[in-house]
Amino acid sequence: MRLILYSKPGCHLCEGLQEKLEKIQNLSLELEIRDITTREDWFAAYEYEVPVLYLSNRQAAKGAEEEIIKALLPRPSPRASVQQLEQMLRKYLAN
């Protein structure tokens, strides 16, 4: 599973989510961190929204070629545990 986390320097919510994602051990995750201050289009889109988490590279349908799909995931609560975050990700993988 490939996750894209849109973040910015000094964002404590972003740092907390990143730390929790990196602690998940029961899922095979590839985490890409995108600093929104490095591109104007990302900054314009997510300036007041970070952290923003996307699920990418899911298979479109069984038997079909793999297609890059970016699905916006709901922002988890900062109080969510690593286990709760893992459960949320499993739920979206099942869909």
Secondary structure as the mmCIF struct_conf table of DSSP 4:
data_model
#
loop_
_struct_conf.conf_type_id
_struct_conf.id
_struct_conf.beg_label_comp_id
_struct_conf.beg_label_asym_id
_struct_conf.beg_label_seq_id
_struct_conf.end_label_comp_id
_struct_conf.end_label_asym_id
_struct_conf.end_label_seq_id
STRN STRN1 ARG A 2 SER A 7
TURN_TY1_P TURN_TY1_P1 PRO A 9 GLY A 10
HELX_RH_AL_P HELX_RH_AL_P1 HIS A 12 LYS A 23
BEND BEND1 ASN A 26 LEU A 27
STRN STRN2 GLU A 30 ASP A 35
HELX_RH_3T_P HELX_RH_3T_P1 ILE A 36 THR A 38
HELX_RH_AL_P HELX_RH_AL_P2 GLU A 40 TYR A 46
TURN_TY1_P TURN_TY1_P2 GLU A 47 GLU A 49
BEND BEND2 PRO A 51 PRO A 51
STRN STRN3 VAL A 52 SER A 56
STRN STRN4 GLN A 59 GLN A 59
BEND BEND3 ALA A 60 ALA A 61
TURN_TY1_P TURN_TY1_P3 LYS A 62 GLY A 63
BEND BEND4 ALA A 64 ALA A 64
HELX_LH_PP_P HELX_LH_PP_P1 GLU A 65 GLU A 65
STRN STRN5 GLU A 66 GLU A 66
STRN STRN6 ALA A 71 LEU A 73
HELX_LH_PP_P HELX_LH_PP_P2 PRO A 74 SER A 77
TURN_TY1_P TURN_TY1_P4 PRO A 78 ARG A 79
HELX_RH_AL_P HELX_RH_AL_P3 VAL A 82 ALA A 94
#
